[in-house]
Amino acid sequence: MGLLLPLALCILVLCCRAMSPPQLALNPSALLSRGCSDSDVLAVAGFALRDINKDRKDGYVLRLNRVNDAQEYRQDGLGSLFYLTLDVLETDCHVLSKKAWQDCGMRIFFESFQKKRFT
């Protein structure tokens, strides 16, 4: 009885192999260069930044300074996948405040660095 259960589990594992469908390799020529100030690129950048700030546990809320590079990969029937390079700045809102980055003011640049004491 003690060997029957592990044997049954091994048989189930061998019989029920789940496989994902093969993924197509991303063709670099299929990437469309997008304008960094396009409205849909800025909307996707705002959405991405909201998710980044939501996952942060310490520090200050990040604010979009500019979109440096934007490329789009259009997937058949699945929508688009965006590859973005974002330049961000810290705001004066702490991430624990849960405020949207649009509702926060700019943080003064020299306040972004922590002061250290040397004795």
SVG drawing of the C-alpha trace seen along z (x, -y; Angstrom):
<svg xmlns="http://www.w3.org/2000/svg" viewBox="-9 -72 43 74">
<polyline fill="none" stroke="black" stroke-width="0.4" points="0.0,0.0 2.9,-2.4 4.3,-2.0 1.0,-2.1 0.3,-5.8 3.7,-7.1 3.4,-4.7 -0.1,-6.0 1.1,-9.6 4.0,-8.9 1.6,-7.3 -0.7,-10.3 2.2,-12.7 3.4,-10.7 0.0,-10.4 -1.2,-14.0 1.6,-16.1 0.4,-19.6 2.1,-21.4 1.8,-25.1 1.3,-26.0 4.6,-26.8 5.4,-30.5 6.4,-32.3 9.7,-34.1 9.4,-37.9 10.4,-39.3 12.4,-42.5 11.1,-43.9 7.5,-43.5 8.2,-46.2 6.6,-49.5 8.4,-52.7 5.9,-55.0 6.0,-58.7 6.8,-59.4 4.1,-62.0 1.3,-60.0 -1.8,-60.0 -2.1,-56.2 1.7,-55.8 1.2,-58.4 -1.9,-56.5 0.0,-53.2 3.0,-54.9 0.6,-56.3 -0.9,-52.8 2.5,-51.2 3.7,-53.9 0.5,-53.4 1.3,-49.7 5.0,-50.4 4.0,-52.8 1.3,-50.3 4.0,-47.6 6.5,-49.8 6.8,-49.5 9.1,-52.4 10.3,-55.7 8.3,-58.3 5.8,-58.0 7.4,-58.2 6.2,-60.7 6.5,-60.5 9.1,-63.0 9.1,-61.8 8.8,-58.8 12.3,-58.3 11.5,-55.4 8.3,-53.6 7.8,-50.5 4.7,-48.5 4.2,-44.9 0.8,-44.1 -0.4,-40.6 -3.1,-39.0 -6.4,-39.1 -4.7,-39.9 -4.0,-43.6 -0.7,-45.4 2.4,-44.9 4.3,-48.1 8.0,-48.4 8.6,-51.7 11.7,-53.5 10.5,-56.0 12.3,-58.8 10.8,-59.3 11.2,-61.7 10.3,-61.4 7.3,-63.3 6.7,-64.8 4.2,-62.0 5.3,-58.9 4.2,-55.6 2.3,-54.7 -0.1,-57.6 -1.5,-55.6 -1.9,-58.9 -1.9,-58.9 1.3,-60.3 -0.8,-63.0 -1.9,-64.3 1.6,-64.8 3.9,-67.8 7.4,-67.7 10.1,-66.9 13.0,-69.3 16.1,-67.6 18.5,-68.0 15.9,-66.5 16.0,-63.3 19.4,-62.4 19.7,-61.2 21.9,-63.2 24.7,-61.3 26.7,-62.3 30.4,-61.6 32.0,-61.7"/>
</svg>
